Amino acid sequence: MKVLALNGSPRVRSSSTYHILVPLLDGMRAAGAETSLIHVRELELEPCLGCFNCWVQTPGECIHDDGMRGAIEAYRQADLVVYGTPLYHGSMSGLLKTFLDRLLPRYEPWLIDSPHVAGMSGHPSRWAGPGRTLLVSACGFPEFENFDALVCTFRHMARLHGQEYVGEILRPFGEPLRRRALQGLFGAYYEVVSRAGAEVVKHGMISGLTREALRADLFPGDKQTKHELANAFWKQRMIRGQETCAE
């Protein structure tokens, strides 16, 4: 199995998203998968202009000459694509959205009856692409409900493209995952994430017990406690920022 993971975080390797993707891919490799990780920011992508030249003038080829040329080939060859993104305003990062927009050359312009969803319209695809998708996301809020719209979006995309939606790994109150000094606190969680990756490769899904473990709180205490922890952190950041400005 070929797995392509897309890290849509602008913070690249210092992001909570990245710290979840690493053990996930470790578990997938241990189970026999061939994995690759693309940091979308490093592709330096131009936005899709909606010019449709990739449909009518240079079929299948975008006018932009940037990192998408190699990335789209990796996407094309993958069996499973893992979409990793921080939660921004209830949705994905702009970086990941740009990547998805730039997949437009994959399609031909003709409107046809969808081969995947009865009663829907679609476009013929020039190539098959990944057959399965998995979502990874983290946010600063402590409630899982904040991911509802994001999950709905990726489920909808998978349905329209005829892909199997394997599931999601979501981490509310995930800001601490990117703190280097706190990494020692999350070993048990990363082991569960790695186990989830192995299960996806071996069994095609994350088991119920692993899904339950993935949803366990990383910190003890109720919502108010998490508010206090987060607010204390940001107060310290503000103090440090003000001291730096005063120097």
Backbone as CSV, one residue per row, in Angstrom:
resi,resn,N_x,N_y,N_z,CA_x,CA_y,CA_z,C_x,C_y,C_z
1,MET,0.837,-1.198,0.000,0.000,0.000,0.000,0.872,1.248,0.000
2,LYS,0.556,2.190,-0.875,1.246,3.473,-0.899,0.389,4.518,-0.190
3,VAL,0.974,5.161,0.806,0.265,6.167,1.595,0.944,7.514,1.387
4,LEU,0.149,8.514,1.033,0.636,9.884,0.939,-0.029,10.713,2.015
5,ALA,0.779,11.350,2.866,0.251,12.256,3.877,0.546,13.693,3.472
6,LEU,-0.453,14.543,3.600,-0.316,15.963,3.288,-0.407,16.756,4.579
7,ASN,0.654,17.449,4.911,0.659,18.304,6.094,0.303,19.717,5.672
8,GLY,-0.930,20.128,5.957,-1.403,21.438,5.551,-1.200,22.527,6.573
9,SER,-0.325,22.288,7.542,-0.074,23.308,8.559,1.000,24.289,8.094
10,PRO,0.778,25.586,8.263,1.817,26.556,7.904,3.028,26.487,8.829
11,ARG,2.875,25.866,9.998,3.997,25.761,10.921,4.878,24.556,10.598
12,VAL,4.477,23.771,9.623,5.219,22.625,9.106,5.586,21.660,10.243
13,ARG,6.848,21.610,10.656,7.298,20.596,11.618,7.144,21.000,13.079
14,SER,6.636,22.188,13.339,6.410,22.603,14.723,4.914,22.714,15.007
15,SER,4.118,21.922,14.302,2.673,22.000,14.438,2.131,20.768,15.151
16,SER,0.966,20.915,15.746,0.283,19.771,16.352,-0.061,18.740,15.290
17,THR,-0.468,19.213,14.122,-0.808,18.304,13.029,0.377,17.405,12.684
18,TYR,1.553,17.998,12.554,2.748,17.230,12.225,3.049,16.196,13.306
19,HIS,2.880,16.570,14.567,3.193,15.651,15.659,2.211,14.487,15.750
20,ILE,1.065,14.598,15.093,0.151,13.453,14.986,0.502,12.619,13.755
21,LEU,0.846,13.279,12.667,1.162,12.565,11.430,2.383,11.656,11.585
22,VAL,3.378,12.084,12.349,4.616,11.306,12.459,4.363,9.917,13.037
23,PRO,3.751,9.775,14.230,3.505,8.416,14.729,2.497,7.641,13.892
24,LEU,1.543,8.342,13.271,0.585,7.665,12.399,1.313,6.970,11.251
25,LEU,2.224,7.693,10.599,2.981,7.116,9.490,3.958,6.051,9.972
26,ASP,4.501,6.222,11.178,5.370,5.192,11.758,4.614,3.871,11.866
27,GLY,3.384,3.947,12.382,2.578,2.741,12.524,2.233,2.121,11.183
28,MET,1.978,2.960,10.184,1.664,2.450,8.848,2.862,1.750,8.230
29,ARG,4.049,2.342,8.394,5.253,1.699,7.853,5.531,0.380,8.561
30,ALA,5.335,0.349,9.877,5.564,-0.882,10.626,4.632,-2.001,10.164
31,ALA,3.462,-1.615,9.645,2.497,-2.600,9.154,2.724,-2.953,7.688
32,GLY,3.767,-2.366,7.068,4.126,-2.750,5.715,3.817,-1.744,4.633
33,ALA,3.302,-0.574,4.980,2.964,0.427,3.969,4.203,1.208,3.533
34,GLU,4.151,1.706,2.320,5.157,2.637,1.805,4.585,4.040,1.982
35,THR,5.250,4.871,2.786,4.673,6.171,3.126,5.546,7.321,2.632
36,SER,4.885,8.426,2.360,5.582,9.675,2.054,4.796,10.826,2.661
37,LEU,5.504,11.885,2.995,4.900,13.048,3.647,5.271,14.300,2.871
38,ILE,4.258,15.038,2.459,4.474,16.306,1.766,4.023,17.443,2.667
39,HIS,4.919,18.402,2.907,4.571,19.623,3.625,4.086,20.629,2.574
40,VAL,2.803,20.897,2.569,2.212,21.692,1.490,2.847,23.074,1.406
41,ARG,3.188,23.650,2.544,3.794,24.993,2.510,5.067,25.000,1.685
42,GLU,5.841,23.918,1.749,7.119,23.871,1.047,6.959,23.725,-0.461
43,LEU,5.751,23.453,-0.933,5.501,23.385,-2.371,5.423,24.776,-3.001
44,GLU,5.195,25.793,-2.161,5.083,27.183,-2.620,4.069,27.299,-3.760
45,LEU,2.871,26.836,-3.494,1.842,26.752,-4.531,1.232,28.110,-4.862
46,GLU,1.045,28.327,-6.143,0.229,29.438,-6.606,-1.242,29.022,-6.502
47,PRO,-2.150,29.958,-6.286,-3.568,29.593,-6.214,-4.121,29.246,-7.589
48,CYS,-5.144,28.391,-7.587,-5.856,28.119,-8.831,-6.534,29.408,-9.295
49,LEU,-6.365,29.752,-10.565,-6.931,30.983,-11.118,-8.315,30.776,-11.729
50,GLY,-8.751,29.538,-11.803,-10.033,29.279,-12.443,-10.026,29.607,-13.922
51,CYS,-8.846,29.517,-14.563,-8.734,29.865,-15.982,-9.168,28.713,-16.885
52,PHE,-9.171,27.505,-16.319,-9.576,26.287,-17.030,-8.690,25.962,-18.235
53,ASN,-7.484,26.546,-18.294,-6.545,26.155,-19.347,-6.217,24.666,-19.252
54,CYS,-6.224,24.113,-18.020,-5.917,22.694,-17.834,-7.017,21.806,-18.403
55,TRP,-8.138,22.408,-18.774,-9.233,21.671,-19.411,-9.268,21.854,-20.923
56,VAL,-8.960,23.070,-21.388,-9.220,23.380,-22.799,-7.978,23.691,-23.636
57,GLN,-6.887,24.096,-22.996,-5.713,24.504,-23.762,-4.547,23.539,-23.597
58,THR,-4.259,23.168,-22.346,-3.207,22.191,-22.062,-3.824,21.095,-21.204
59,PRO,-4.641,20.225,-21.786,-5.425,19.249,-21.022,-4.586,18.461,-20.008
60,GLY,-5.032,18.542,-18.747,-4.355,17.807,-17.686,-3.130,18.483,-17.116
61,GLU,-2.804,19.686,-17.598,-1.587,20.365,-17.148,-1.894,21.801,-16.754
62,CYS,-1.507,22.183,-15.539,-1.758,23.525,-15.020,-0.787,24.539,-15.621
63,ILE,-1.213,25.792,-15.684,-0.334,26.848,-16.206,0.789,27.170,-15.229
64,HIS,0.594,26.869,-13.944,1.607,27.188,-12.931,2.721,26.149,-12.958
65,ASP,3.945,26.601,-12.920,5.107,25.719,-12.848,5.670,25.832,-11.439
66,ASP,5.145,25.006,-10.532,5.576,25.058,-9.139,5.593,23.653,-8.556
67,GLY,5.607,23.549,-7.237,5.756,22.262,-6.582,4.614,21.296,-6.791
68,MET,3.518,21.757,-7.369,2.379,20.867,-7.572,2.667,19.813,-8.633
69,ARG,3.608,20.070,-9.519,3.889,19.107,-10.592,4.312,17.754,-10.014
70,GLY,5.234,17.771,-9.081,5.654,16.520,-8.458,4.632,15.993,-7.474
71,ALA,3.960,16.905,-6.773,3.000,16.495,-5.755,1.797,15.800,-6.357
72,ILE,1.343,16.264,-7.503,0.164,15.666,-8.114,0.475,14.249,-8.597
73,GLU,1.726,13.994,-8.972,2.108,12.641,-9.366,2.123,11.718,-8.151
74,ALA,2.611,12.226,-6.999,2.584,11.433,-5.774,1.152,11.144,-5.342
75,TYR,0.290,12.142,-5.497,-1.127,11.965,-5.171,-1.756,10.927,-6.092
76,ARG,-1.397,10.997,-7.338,-1.957,10.093,-8.339,-1.603,8.636,-8.036
77,GLN,-0.412,8.390,-7.529,0.062,7.031,-7.304,-0.354,6.456,-5.950
78,ALA,-0.868,7.288,-5.065,-1.190,6.828,-3.708,-2.448,5.962,-3.688
79,ASP,-2.449,4.975,-2.808,-3.646,4.181,-2.542,-4.504,4.854,-1.474
80,LEU,-3.831,5.480,-0.519,-4.495,6.165,0.592,-3.863,7.532,0.764
81,VAL,-4.671,8.570,0.860,-4.153,9.903,1.149,-4.641,10.326,2.526
82,VAL,-3.705,10.800,3.338,-4.006,11.302,4.675,-3.960,12.820,4.620
83,TYR,-5.093,13.448,4.855,-5.163,14.903,4.860,-4.929,15.400,6.287
84,GLY,-3.841,16.120,6.492,-3.548,16.685,7.795,-3.705,18.194,7.767
85,THR,-4.484,18.734,8.683,-4.706,20.182,8.697,-5.075,20.661,10.094
86,PRO,-4.577,21.824,10.497,-5.131,22.454,11.696,-6.549,22.918,11.374
87,LEU,-7.344,23.089,12.398,-8.705,23.586,12.209,-8.676,25.110,12.185
88,TYR,-9.047,25.685,11.052,-9.111,27.145,10.904,-10.555,27.538,10.608
89,HIS,-11.170,28.287,11.513,-12.535,28.770,11.309,-13.484,27.638,10.916
90,GLY,-13.352,26.519,11.588,-14.238,25.392,11.351,-13.924,24.602,10.103
91,SER,-12.806,24.912,9.424,-12.485,24.229,8.173,-10.989,23.950,8.109
92,MET,-10.505,23.647,6.904,-9.101,23.328,6.692,-8.274,24.600,6.527
93,SER,-6.974,24.451,6.549,-6.083,25.586,6.305,-6.172,26.021,4.854
94,GLY,-5.824,27.278,4.595,-5.785,27.766,3.225,-4.781,27.008,2.377
95,LEU,-3.683,26.556,2.980,-2.670,25.802,2.245,-3.244,24.513,1.682
96,LEU,-3.959,23.780,2.532,-4.519,22.515,2.063,-5.626,22.750,1.046
97,LYS,-6.419,23.806,1.254,-7.473,24.108,0.287,-6.871,24.449,-1.079
98,THR,-5.757,25.178,-1.091,-5.093,25.481,-2.354,-4.631,24.206,-3.042
99,PHE,-4.096,23.272,-2.264,-3.676,21.987,-2.838,-4.861,21.298,-3.505
100,LEU,-5.982,21.241,-2.802,-7.166,20.582,-3.356,-7.668,21.304,-4.607
101,ASP,-7.659,22.639,-4.582,-8.073,23.405,-5.761,-7.189,23.086,-6.965
102,ARG,-5.906,22.885,-6.704,-4.957,22.653,-7.788,-5.037,21.229,-8.360
103,LEU,-5.923,20.405,-7.818,-6.168,19.088,-8.405,-7.110,19.164,-9.604
104,LEU,-7.530,20.360,-9.973,-8.473,20.522,-11.082,-8.009,19.856,-12.379
105,PRO,-6.701,19.856,-12.727,-6.280,19.195,-13.966,-6.622,17.703,-14.012
106,ARG,-6.949,17.136,-12.874,-7.315,15.716,-12.831,-8.569,15.435,-13.649
107,TYR,-9.405,16.452,-13.822,-10.727,16.229,-14.408,-10.832,16.771,-15.831
108,GLU,-11.761,16.200,-16.584,-12.138,16.715,-17.885,-13.364,17.616,-17.730
109,PRO,-13.626,18.502,-18.700,-14.677,19.505,-18.509,-16.108,18.986,-18.612
110,TRP,-16.311,17.819,-19.198,-17.664,17.369,-19.541,-18.508,17.100,-18.297
111,LEU,-19.741,17.582,-18.320,-20.687,17.276,-17.257,-21.370,15.954,-17.576
112,ILE,-21.303,15.038,-16.624,-21.898,13.718,-16.803,-22.628,13.324,-15.521
113,ASP,-23.411,12.272,-15.591,-23.980,11.702,-14.378,-22.846,11.134,-13.537
114,SER,-22.857,11.440,-12.258,-21.791,10.962,-11.386,-21.726,9.434,-11.390
115,PRO,-20.527,8.871,-11.584,-20.395,7.416,-11.507,-20.392,6.904,-10.069
116,HIS,-20.402,7.827,-9.106,-20.267,7.435,-7.707,-21.511,7.684,-6.864
117,VAL,-22.270,8.741,-7.191,-23.421,9.131,-6.365,-24.647,9.268,-7.257
118,ALA,-25.653,8.453,-7.022,-26.866,8.486,-7.822,-27.548,9.850,-7.720
119,GLY,-27.960,10.390,-8.862,-28.670,11.652,-8.895,-27.783,12.878,-8.901
120,MET,-26.461,12.691,-8.808,-25.528,13.808,-8.807,-24.799,13.889,-10.145
121,SER,-24.284,15.088,-10.437,-23.474,15.288,-11.636,-21.997,15.324,-11.265
122,GLY,-21.142,15.148,-12.265,-19.713,15.188,-12.013,-18.943,15.391,-13.289
123,HIS,-17.618,15.257,-13.191,-16.731,15.359,-14.344,-15.959,14.050,-14.485
124,PRO,-15.680,13.619,-15.709,-14.835,12.429,-15.877,-13.426,12.702,-15.347
125,SER,-12.834,11.696,-14.739,-11.480,11.827,-14.209,-10.475,11.288,-15.218
126,ARG,-9.334,11.964,-15.342,-8.287,11.518,-16.263,-7.522,10.332,-15.696
127,TRP,-7.516,10.183,-14.393,-6.842,9.064,-13.746,-7.532,8.754,-12.422
128,ALA,-7.331,7.553,-11.935,-8.112,7.052,-10.802,-7.794,7.784,-9.503
129,GLY,-6.522,7.912,-9.153,-6.169,8.579,-7.902,-6.399,7.692,-6.692
130,PRO,-6.193,8.238,-5.488,-6.340,7.446,-4.260,-7.759,6.906,-4.109
131,GLY,-7.845,5.670,-3.645,-9.152,5.081,-3.421,-9.669,5.267,-2.012
132,ARG,-8.801,5.748,-1.112,-9.191,5.864,0.293,-8.624,7.157,0.879
133,THR,-9.305,7.705,1.861,-8.856,8.932,2.512,-9.006,8.825,4.027
134,LEU,-8.134,9.548,4.720,-8.160,9.628,6.180,-7.886,11.075,6.564
135,LEU,-8.589,11.580,7.554,-8.439,12.967,8.000,-7.738,13.028,9.351
136,VAL,-6.776,13.945,9.485,-6.094,14.223,10.752,-6.191,15.716,11.018
137,SER,-6.649,16.098,12.206,-6.770,17.530,12.504,-6.664,17.776,14.005
138,ALA,-6.146,18.953,14.328,-6.054,19.389,15.722,-6.550,20.821,15.826
139,CYS,-7.070,21.173,16.992,-7.496,22.551,17.222,-7.238,22.935,18.674
140,GLY,-7.383,24.208,18.986,-7.149,24.692,20.334,-8.358,24.583,21.243
141,PHE,-9.549,24.523,20.677,-10.761,24.407,21.486,-10.858,23.014,22.114
142,PRO,-11.499,22.875,23.266,-11.540,21.580,23.937,-12.668,20.646,23.500
143,GLU,-13.550,21.080,22.578,-14.704,20.252,22.220,-14.519,19.617,20.834
144,PHE,-14.902,18.342,20.733,-14.853,17.643,19.449,-15.829,18.240,18.444
145,GLU,-16.903,18.852,18.921,-17.920,19.395,18.013,-17.359,20.451,17.065
146,ASN,-16.235,21.061,17.440,-15.645,22.071,16.572,-15.205,21.501,15.225
147,PHE,-15.030,20.183,15.140,-14.584,19.547,13.901,-15.734,19.128,12.989
148,ASP,-16.974,19.346,13.401,-18.113,18.778,12.664,-18.125,19.188,11.191
149,ALA,-17.954,20.487,10.911,-18.006,20.953,9.528,-16.834,20.408,8.710
150,LEU,-15.659,20.337,9.322,-14.477,19.813,8.632,-14.684,18.352,8.244
151,VAL,-15.157,17.560,9.195,-15.405,16.142,8.913,-16.441,15.997,7.810
152,CYS,-17.497,16.800,7.884,-18.536,16.756,6.858,-17.962,17.056,5.477
153,THR,-17.071,18.035,5.395,-16.446,18.398,4.119,-15.665,17.234,3.528
154,PHE,-14.845,16.580,4.336,-14.005,15.509,3.804,-14.810,14.244,3.526
155,ARG,-15.833,13.995,4.300,-16.734,12.882,3.978,-17.425,13.140,2.637
156,HIS,-17.863,14.383,2.431,-18.554,14.751,1.198,-17.624,14.617,-0.005
157,MET,-16.379,15.096,0.122,-15.436,14.993,-0.981,-15.157,13.541,-1.330
158,ALA,-14.962,12.710,-0.312,-14.702,11.297,-0.568,-15.875,10.654,-1.292
159,ARG,-17.074,10.988,-0.876,-18.279,10.430,-1.504,-18.365,10.834,-2.969
160,LEU,-18.140,12.115,-3.265,-18.245,12.585,-4.641,-17.170,11.988,-5.544
161,HIS,-16.003,11.694,-4.967,-14.885,11.179,-5.759,-14.829,9.652,-5.760
162,GLY,-15.793,9.023,-5.121,-15.809,7.568,-5.100,-14.721,6.956,-4.249
163,GLN,-14.300,7.684,-3.221,-13.252,7.198,-2.331,-13.859,6.657,-1.040
164,GLU,-13.202,5.673,-0.479,-13.605,5.173,0.832,-13.067,6.112,1.915
165,TYR,-13.956,6.626,2.735,-13.536,7.485,3.853,-13.237,6.581,5.035
166,VAL,-11.953,6.440,5.366,-11.516,5.514,6.403,-11.895,6.017,7.789
167,GLY,-11.885,7.338,7.972,-12.207,7.897,9.276,-11.366,9.122,9.564
168,GLU,-11.288,9.479,10.840,-10.558,10.681,11.222,-9.879,10.499,12.571
169,ILE,-8.769,11.209,12.737,-8.087,11.327,14.027,-8.116,12.800,14.385
170,LEU,-8.900,13.142,15.389,-9.125,14.528,15.778,-8.573,14.765,17.172
171,ARG,-7.987,15.929,17.372,-7.414,16.230,18.683,-7.803,17.629,19.125
172,PRO,-8.923,17.740,19.872,-9.243,19.033,20.480,-8.248,19.355,21.586
173,PHE,-8.146,20.626,21.929,-7.170,21.091,22.913,-5.781,20.551,22.560
174,GLY,-5.466,20.638,21.262,-4.243,20.036,20.762,-3.044,20.951,20.705
175,GLU,-3.206,22.211,21.091,-2.093,23.160,21.041,-0.853,22.652,21.782
176,PRO,-0.988,22.008,22.960,0.215,21.552,23.669,1.036,20.514,22.908
177,LEU,0.440,19.829,21.927,1.181,18.807,21.199,2.390,19.380,20.477
178,ARG,2.368,20.646,20.167,3.492,21.220,19.415,4.574,21.791,20.320
179,ARG,4.380,21.703,21.616,5.367,22.232,22.553,6.480,21.218,22.786
180,ARG,7.689,21.589,22.425,8.824,20.679,22.549,9.015,20.224,23.995
181,ALA,8.847,21.129,24.937,9.088,20.796,26.341,8.053,19.825,26.906
182,LEU,6.914,19.678,26.228,5.836,18.830,26.745,5.764,17.471,26.057
183,GLN,6.647,17.181,25.109,6.529,15.948,24.336,6.544,14.694,25.204
184,GLY,7.233,14.744,26.327,7.286,13.580,27.208,5.938,13.196,27.799
185,LEU,4.979,14.114,27.761,3.651,13.831,28.322,2.770,13.026,27.374
186,PHE,3.155,12.954,26.100,2.230,12.442,25.093,2.644,11.104,24.498
187,GLY,3.603,10.437,25.136,4.072,9.152,24.610,2.956,8.139,24.444
188,ALA,2.093,8.024,25.448,0.999,7.045,25.383,0.039,7.380,24.256
189,TYR,-0.234,8.682,24.064,-1.132,9.089,22.983,-0.518,8.772,21.623
190,TYR,0.762,9.060,21.453,1.416,8.782,20.180,1.423,7.275,19.886
191,GLU,1.519,6.456,20.917,1.453,5.001,20.713,0.090,4.585,20.179
192,VAL,-0.966,5.228,20.676,-2.311,4.930,20.181,-2.444,5.364,18.726
193,VAL,-1.897,6.539,18.402,-1.934,7.023,17.022,-1.196,6.045,16.102
194,SER,-0.045,5.573,16.536,0.720,4.610,15.754,-0.078,3.320,15.556
195,ARG,-0.747,2.881,16.599,-1.582,1.683,16.501,-2.705,1.886,15.490
196,ALA,-3.281,3.087,15.487,-4.333,3.395,14.516,-3.802,3.274,13.090
197,GLY,-2.578,3.787,12.861,-1.988,3.687,11.532,-1.798,2.244,11.100
198,ALA,-1.319,1.415,12.010,-1.119,0.002,11.692,-2.453,-0.674,11.382
199,GLU,-3.497,-0.331,12.123,-4.808,-0.938,11.893,-5.378,-0.567,10.531
200,VAL,-5.173,0.679,10.119,-5.668,1.109,8.811,-5.025,0.285,7.706
201,VAL,-3.728,0.026,7.833,-3.019,-0.751,6.809,-3.425,-2.223,6.853
202,LYS,-3.512,-2.784,8.056,-3.787,-4.212,8.180,-5.258,-4.566,7.970
203,HIS,-6.149,-3.708,8.481,-7.571,-4.063,8.510,-8.455,-3.092,7.730
204,GLY,-7.879,-1.996,7.228,-8.668,-1.048,6.453,-9.503,-0.101,7.278
205,MET,-9.318,-0.110,8.591,-10.119,0.745,9.461,-9.444,0.849,10.823
206,ILE,-9.871,1.831,11.607,-9.425,1.980,12.989,-10.441,1.282,13.880
207,SER,-9.978,0.398,14.750,-10.885,-0.379,15.594,-11.627,0.528,16.573
208,GLY,-12.727,0.020,17.073,-13.516,0.781,18.027,-12.740,1.119,19.294
209,LEU,-11.955,0.173,19.790,-11.175,0.419,21.006,-10.129,1.508,20.767
210,THR,-9.496,1.490,19.597,-8.492,2.504,19.288,-9.140,3.863,19.080
211,ARG,-10.299,3.897,18.413,-11.004,5.167,18.254,-11.366,5.764,19.610
212,GLU,-11.779,4.934,20.518,-12.114,5.421,21.863,-10.882,5.970,22.564
213,ALA,-9.757,5.264,22.421,-8.512,5.724,23.059,-8.031,7.033,22.437
214,LEU,-8.250,7.212,21.148,-7.836,8.449,20.477,-8.613,9.658,20.979
215,ARG,-9.806,9.434,21.500,-10.655,10.527,21.975,-10.435,10.847,23.458
216,ALA,-9.576,10.089,24.119,-9.335,10.328,25.543,-8.655,11.680,25.758
217,ASP,-8.986,12.349,26.868,-8.366,13.632,27.191,-6.869,13.474,27.419
218,LEU,-6.104,14.422,26.935,-4.668,14.427,27.194,-4.344,15.039,28.544
219,PHE,-5.274,15.854,29.060,-5.065,16.518,30.343,-6.268,16.263,31.240
220,PRO,-6.032,16.070,32.523,-7.154,15.902,33.443,-7.884,17.223,33.662
221,GLY,-9.122,17.125,34.119,-9.865,18.335,34.435,-10.993,18.595,33.467
222,ASP,-11.917,19.442,33.892,-13.074,19.758,33.079,-12.758,20.901,32.106
223,LYS,-13.794,21.361,31.416,-13.608,22.409,30.419,-13.066,23.692,31.044
224,GLN,-13.539,24.034,32.218,-13.069,25.250,32.865,-11.573,25.169,33.167
225,THR,-11.117,23.983,33.572,-9.692,23.787,33.831,-8.875,24.023,32.560
226,LYS,-9.392,23.529,31.440,-8.685,23.725,30.169,-8.680,25.199,29.778
227,HIS,-9.782,25.900,30.040,-9.801,27.343,29.785,-8.703,28.031,30.584
228,GLU,-8.586,27.667,31.838,-7.592,28.298,32.705,-6.178,27.997,32.237
229,LEU,-5.920,26.745,31.822,-4.590,26.384,31.321,-4.246,27.178,30.063
230,ALA,-5.201,27.250,29.142,-4.958,27.970,27.895,-4.758,29.457,28.149
231,ASN,-5.576,30.035,29.005,-5.483,31.468,29.259,-4.183,31.824,29.981
232,ALA,-3.715,30.932,30.866,-2.438,31.163,31.542,-1.293,31.134,30.534
233,PHE,-1.388,30.212,29.572,-0.353,30.128,28.539,-0.299,31.413,27.719
234,TRP,-1.472,31.894,27.278,-1.478,33.088,26.440,-1.078,34.337,27.231
235,LYS,-1.377,34.354,28.510,-0.934,35.481,29.342,0.585,35.522,29.406
236,GLN,1.202,34.345,29.557,2.662,34.285,29.583,3.256,34.728,28.252
237,ARG,2.618,34.286,27.154,3.105,34.686,25.840,3.032,36.198,25.665
238,MET,1.951,36.807,26.143,1.805,38.246,26.027,2.856,38.984,26.843
239,ILE,3.140,38.477,28.032,4.155,39.101,28.885,5.514,39.038,28.211
240,ARG,5.851,37.847,27.678,7.133,37.686,26.986,7.226,38.593,25.765
241,GLY,6.102,38.700,25.036,6.089,39.549,23.854,6.291,41.006,24.194
242,GLN,5.670,41.459,25.295,5.814,42.836,25.714,7.234,43.113,26.199
243,GLU,7.827,42.129,26.892,9.198,42.304,27.352,10.163,42.396,26.194
244,THR,9.906,41.582,25.147,10.775,41.595,23.960,10.682,42.960,23.258
245,CYS,9.489,43.495,23.162,9.294,44.801,22.511,9.986,45.917,23.290
246,ALA,10.084,45.734,24.617,10.654,46.786,25.462,12.184,46.762,25.429
247,GLU,12.770,45.677,24.953,14.238,45.585,24.939,14.857,46.462,23.864
